[in-house]
Amino acid sequence: MSVYPVIISQMKFVHRDSLNYPFEERGLQFGDGVYEVIRIYSGQYYLLDEHVDRLFRSAEAIKIELTFTKEECREYLLELLKRNKMDVDGKVYLQVTRGSATRDHVFPADTPANIYAYVVKVPRPLGKLANGVGTITHPDVRWDYCYIKSLNLLPNVLAKQEAKENNCYEAILHKDGVVTECSSSNVYLVKDGKIYTHPSSKNILHGCVRMRIEQFAKDLNIPFIEEPFTIGGIEDADELFLSSSTSEVLPIVTVDDLTINGGTPGPITKKLQETYEKDAQITGAEPATSK
Ligand code: PDD
């Protein structure tokens, strides 16, 4: 991973080597912060407004005061790409923590938030988009506020690692058999031409790509039903797919020992992939579905 040289630190543009955090930093010690990952295609952000809105919602939910407006945030992020002459596919990682202070669980007084953002190149996962990925099922042992994009990702990290150790890409999380989402993406089941997914309650992250998929479904006249499905229900699925800013619309072709749709991406998933590519104005690459 190569980080572009110019980063944002405390709303200033500085060289990446000058980021210097003290030992006593709330993000490092408590995971006391929130973050965003925003996709970049050919040097342009995709869903920038949606991500900035969610950053503000997450910060507010954990009572971190931001000292800039949404408009300023967007301007800084756009300027970050300009200063780096970023013109390829990538992502920006943006993190806000409750700041640097002597270690104490209680919020520190008069302490400004720590903010940084950096840009990296990330190619599209074309092979996975075309062929689909394998998944495992895993209990969702996270807390009750998964709609906050918090830095506390240990349960997500452990679930994803277990997927990796089973030669899979993702872990489908469930609470007593009810599927919530994946370790770092949202998940959907297709049955009889309808898309089912967990409602955007506090138990899942309200994915920016999920929001777009809901709109795509509306435009394509595909019912988008916010009803949770179960691990047992996956056996009857016609198609299964997941979504995130880095995974796009990604077909799932196996779940544990079960094969979905004969191990190939299904027609509704492919239609959504095509719509995604148009929406994100992806150019210069063949459509994922033709690879
Ligand atoms: N993850 N659910 C979880 C738990 C996630 O971590 C993510 C994103 C999503 C999808 O959200 P969006 O469509 O806004 O990317 C759902 C990012 C990519 C990450 O942590 O790297």
Residues whose N, C-alpha, C, O or C-beta is under 5 A from the ligand:
A	BS01	PDD	V37 E181 C182 S183 S184 S185 N186 L205 H206 G207 C208 V209 R210 S243 S244 S245 T246
